């Protein structure tokens, strides 16, 4: 049984409909990616799953529980982590305080704590007393992901993690997300950087105008240059 099922959801912002029947599933340990240009519905899909912009129809099932109409905090407590595009850290709190405030379900043997987070992101260990607001973009992205991990999610929604980062930082972040995948964490990845997507993904969905226009493996996608040309080039 899939860990996450999104079944034909429609989502609107006021009178403006953004998603038109999005369906996808994520098996335990998979990385499933949402690809497409800006404004095609990737972030709205993420926000619908986590409950920040609830779907108006269709349903979302996580580990056997229908979460469609649950508030975001309850969805988070069920084990869905969300790393937003905007890197919403607490700028007046230190790195360590940002992590500590997110601590949840830390009594399990394989739970995420500071030491495990610092092993994944060694740079954070050296700056744990530094305020979040003075960190570089790459450090803030690492901290945002690390803070989500302190909630001990069983699936992580990553929204445009490479946006605005230098190429070397993107490469390092890609390798760190690969370690998360190797640990067995399921991931839904919304991303425009195709190299990032193709390196990490087990399955890809291309969105256009709020609909899924193509679904397939990274290998299948690379064999279809016309798909790149139609939906992914500027």
Residue, then its C-alpha position, 0 to 999 in steps of 0.5 A: x500500500x502506498x504511504x501517501x496517496x493524492x487522489x484527483x485533488x482540485x485546489x483554489x485560491x479564492x476564485x482562482x483554481x490552481x490544481x485540476x485533478x492532481x493524482x500521485x502516490x508515494x511508496x515507502x522510501x521513494x523520492x517522487x518529484x514534481x517538475x515544471x516551470x514556475x506557476x504550474x502548481x508544484x507548490x500548491x500541490x505541496x501546500x494541499x498535502x500538508x493542509x496549508x491550502x486545503x483541496x476543495x475536492x478529491x482526497x489525500x491519504x497518508x499511511x491509511x488516514x484520510x488527511x484531506x480536511x485536517x489542519x496542518x499541525x495535525x498532519x505534521x504530527x502524523x509524520x508529514x514534514x514540510x520544507x517550504x520554498x521560503x526557508x522560514x527559519x526563526x531569524x532571531x533564534x540561534x541554529x541550535x534554538x531553531x532545532x530545539x524548538x522543533x523537537x518531537x517524537x525524540x524517544x525512538x531509537x532511530x529518532x533525529x536529534x542534534x547529533x544526527x542532524x549535525x552528522x548530515x549537515x556538518x556545517x551546522x555544528x560549527x555555527x550552532x550558536x549563530x542567529x538564523x537571520x545572519x546565515x547564508x542561503x545555503x546554511x538557511x536551507x540546511x537549517x530548514x531541512x534539519x529543523x523539519x527532521x527534528x519533527x521525526x517525519x516519515x515523509x518529507x515534502x521538499x519545495x524547491x530546495x535548490x532555488x537561489x543557491x550556488x552550484x557547489x551548494x546545490x551539489x552538496x545539498x543534493x548529496x545530503x538529500x540522497x543520504x536521507x533517501x538512503x536512510x529510508x525517508x520518503x520524499x516528495x520533491x518539487x524542483x526545477x533543477x533537472x539534474x537534481x531531480x534526475x539524480x534523486x528521483x524514483x518517479x517524476x510527474x511534470x505539471x503544466x497549468x495545474x495538471x499532470x501532463x507526463x509521469x514516468x521514471x527518470x530513465x524514461x524522461x531522459x529518453x523523451x527529449x520532446x517532453x523536455x522541449x514541450x514542458x520544461x524549456x523556457 
